[in-house]
Amino acid sequence: MKRFIAPAALALLVAACGSSAGVEAHDAWSRPVPPVSPASAIYLEVSNGTNDTVTLTGAESTACAEIELHETGLDEAGVMSMRPLLGGLRIAPGTTATLASGGVHLMCMSPNTALATFDITLRIRDAEDVVVPVVVEDR
């Protein structure tokens, strides 16, 4: 006897097995900077479609000598400053982290300022790395 599983039942079965969309990045951009600029910030959104908390630990790109994860905040003297974000950025399941001006962001050290777009590879602890295109534009 042949058995038939309806498509809706199959979809529920797959969902129950814990499948997820993974980690995705969206809307990555960086402002244009003059050729003598030592650094440029990169902003984007990172969505965690997994069932576990993941940690953005940094990024790499051939367009940057180095990329650091930074945060902006008040220092002990009450002065706004930027500093490396130690330990990475934790992103809970089903949430999106926004890396933006005045908060957490990526810093591209010694950027290739001649590029209109470039790719970065996000390093994610407990998930696959994510490659995302970055658009250089004035927002």
C-alpha positions as CSV (number, residue, x, y, z in Angstrom):
1,M,0.0,0.0,0.0
2,K,1.4,3.4,-1.0
3,R,1.1,6.3,1.5
4,F,0.8,9.9,0.4
5,I,1.9,12.8,2.6
6,A,0.1,16.0,1.8
7,P,2.4,19.0,1.0
8,A,1.1,20.9,4.0
9,A,1.9,18.0,6.3
10,L,5.3,17.7,4.8
11,A,6.0,21.3,5.5
12,L,5.0,20.9,9.1
13,L,7.2,17.9,9.4
14,V,10.2,19.8,8.0
15,A,9.5,22.7,10.3
16,A,9.3,20.4,13.4
17,C,12.8,19.1,12.6
18,G,14.3,22.5,13.4
19,S,15.2,23.8,10.0
20,S,16.0,27.5,9.9
21,A,17.1,30.3,7.6
22,G,20.5,30.7,9.1
23,V,22.3,34.0,9.6
24,E,21.7,36.7,6.9
25,A,23.1,40.2,6.4
26,H,21.2,43.0,4.7
27,D,21.6,46.7,3.7
28,A,25.4,46.9,4.1
29,W,26.8,50.3,3.3
30,S,29.7,52.6,4.0
31,R,30.1,56.3,3.4
32,P,32.6,57.5,0.8
33,V,35.9,58.8,2.4
34,P,38.8,60.7,1.0
35,P,41.9,58.7,-0.2
36,V,43.9,59.8,2.9
37,S,41.3,58.4,5.4
38,P,42.7,55.9,7.8
39,A,39.3,54.2,8.4
40,S,35.7,54.0,7.3
41,A,32.7,52.7,9.1
42,I,30.5,49.9,7.7
43,Y,26.8,49.7,8.7
44,L,24.4,46.8,8.1
45,E,21.7,44.5,9.6
46,V,22.4,41.0,10.7
47,S,19.4,38.6,11.1
48,N,19.6,35.4,13.1
49,G,17.2,32.8,11.6
50,T,18.7,30.0,13.6
51,N,17.4,28.4,16.8
52,D,20.4,29.4,18.8
53,T,22.1,32.6,19.9
54,V,25.1,33.4,17.6
55,T,27.9,35.9,18.0
56,L,29.3,38.3,15.3
57,T,33.0,38.3,16.1
58,G,34.3,40.4,13.3
59,A,34.8,40.5,9.5
60,E,37.3,40.4,6.7
61,S,37.7,41.9,3.3
62,T,40.3,42.5,0.6
63,A,39.1,46.1,0.6
64,C,40.3,46.7,4.1
65,A,43.7,46.0,5.8
66,E,41.7,44.9,8.8
67,I,38.0,45.1,10.0
68,E,37.3,45.7,13.7
69,L,33.9,45.4,15.5
70,H,33.4,48.7,17.4
71,E,30.9,50.3,19.7
72,T,30.2,54.0,20.4
73,G,29.4,55.0,23.9
74,L,30.2,57.2,26.9
75,D,33.5,56.7,28.5
76,E,34.2,57.0,32.3
77,A,34.5,60.8,31.9
78,G,31.1,61.0,30.2
79,V,32.7,61.7,26.8
80,M,31.4,59.9,23.7
81,S,34.1,57.6,22.3
82,M,34.5,54.6,20.0
83,R,36.2,51.4,21.2
84,P,36.5,47.8,20.1
85,L,33.6,45.6,21.1
86,L,35.3,42.8,23.1
87,G,33.7,39.4,22.9
88,G,31.6,40.1,19.8
89,L,27.9,41.0,19.3
90,R,25.5,38.4,20.5
91,I,22.3,38.0,18.3
92,A,19.4,36.0,19.8
93,P,17.4,33.6,17.7
94,G,14.8,35.3,15.5
95,T,16.2,38.8,16.0
96,T,18.0,41.3,13.9
97,A,21.0,43.4,15.1
98,T,21.4,46.8,13.5
99,L,25.0,48.1,13.2
100,A,24.6,51.8,12.8
101,S,26.2,55.2,13.4
102,G,26.4,56.0,17.0
103,G,26.3,52.4,18.1
104,V,27.9,49.1,17.2
105,H,29.5,49.1,13.7
106,L,32.4,47.7,11.7
107,M,35.5,49.7,11.1
108,C,37.4,49.2,7.9
109,M,41.0,50.1,8.5
110,S,43.0,51.5,5.5
111,P,40.1,51.2,3.2
112,N,40.4,51.0,-0.6
113,T,38.7,54.3,-1.3
114,A,38.5,53.7,-5.1
115,L,35.7,51.1,-4.8
116,A,32.0,51.7,-5.2
117,T,31.2,48.2,-3.8
118,F,33.1,45.5,-2.1
119,D,32.4,42.2,-0.3
120,I,33.0,41.5,3.4
121,T,32.9,38.1,5.1
122,L,31.2,38.3,8.5
123,R,32.7,35.9,11.0
124,I,29.9,34.3,13.0
125,R,30.6,32.0,16.1
126,D,28.2,29.1,16.1
127,A,27.0,29.6,12.5
128,E,28.4,29.8,9.0
129,D,30.3,32.9,7.9
130,V,28.2,35.3,5.8
131,V,29.5,37.1,2.7
132,V,27.7,40.4,2.1
133,P,28.2,43.1,-0.5
134,V,28.8,46.6,0.8
135,V,27.7,49.6,-1.2
136,V,29.7,52.9,-0.8
137,E,27.2,55.7,-0.8
138,D,26.4,59.0,0.9
139,R,23.4,58.5,3.2
